[in-house]
Amino acid sequence: MRRLLLLQLATACLLVLAASHEESGDWHCEPDDEARISAQFNPGIVTLDGRADDWADVDGFEFPLRPALDPDEDNEYKDGKMTVKALHDGADVYFMLQVDGDYVYSKGDDHKCPSVALMFQVGESATYHNMGGCKESPDTCNHTSCRGYEVDIMHFSIGNSIPGRLYGGSSINEEGKEDSVGLVDMFSWNPHCRNMDGSGNNSISQNDWKGAWWHSRYIEVDSPYGSSGQKGTYYFEFSRPLRTKDLLQQDAQFTIGQTSKFSAALWYPADGNPWHGSAHYTVSCDWVVMDVVRGYYTQGKVGSGSSWDAANAFAFVLSVVALAVSIFVGYLLVSKTKTIPFTPIDRL
């Protein structure tokens, strides 16, 4: 019974994504050329609990949220922008999404609670527009006909989750079955050709994402869920391995020192009404670049040419100088010992 419920939740997520990409008219896009985030190497600072305190010293980018189907600035999300931050620890990549909004919660009803998603380019031909952009129909799209149009999607609906709890990661429930509670890992070729990772082959099915959420006005002692109507800020934290065991080109693979393309989205029940396709906001009308950076993070510095690299270069020069001085001192000591005359032991 619980397995059936999870499958229904996953199917609902797929239907939501499809409905939110039903478009009409010509597509017009003017992306922000400066929009970019850096996933710096900064190990050991993030705990996936939904709280954002450990992200305080990590730089992010503020994105305006505009409707996915009509990215007009006059229709931006009224409560403000979404801040996206990222980092990695050499093994996993971490994301934090921060957006203002009233604390609204209705246990079990995803459409009355905020939801977020991340989408990444996998295939070289995959476009942001139309979730991959493969022109095949649902009856003809497959790994062969849409090869190269794959996008990787993580969708988190919080209607069945508790603030501060960790979800996803192919966690196992008491019945020995996967229990992701609204946090699903999927791939797509277009809005009508979407599948859960590993679809059709349970032996390789894997939800690589883990996540948690929090709201600044949530009070733990009130109840597991809290009361709605409080103004504040939502925080969503996620992690995933940089490289996964994917064999079917369903996951984005992140490489240190290289760039990836991503997008983020928000569904929000405005004015107390359940959200639907037209309430789907995104951070850009095209892919946003993410740099997976080498070297340690230094606040205010972007890219591998940070002050950390300068400090290492200075330390290297200093060590070379120290080595040269030690060799010179050793040479002087050896030279002095050679001037001492040899005295046979029988003359002592």
Secondary structure, DSSP 8 states (H G I E B T S, - for coil): -HHHHHHHHHHHHHHHHHHTT---S-------TT-EEEEEE-TT---SSS--GGGTTS--EEE--EESS---GGG--TT--EEEEEEE-SSEEEEEEEEE--B---TT-GGGS-EEEEEEE-STT-BTTTTB-----TTT-STTTTTT--EEEEEEEGGG--TT--EETT-B-TTSSB--TTEEEEEEEETTEEEETTTT-GGG-----EEEEEETT--TTT-SS--S-B--EEEEEEEEESS---SSS-S----TTSEEEEEEEEE--GGG----GGGEEES-SS-EEEEEEEEE--TT--SSSSHHHHHHHHHHHHHHHHHHHHHHHHHHHHHHHHTS----GGG-
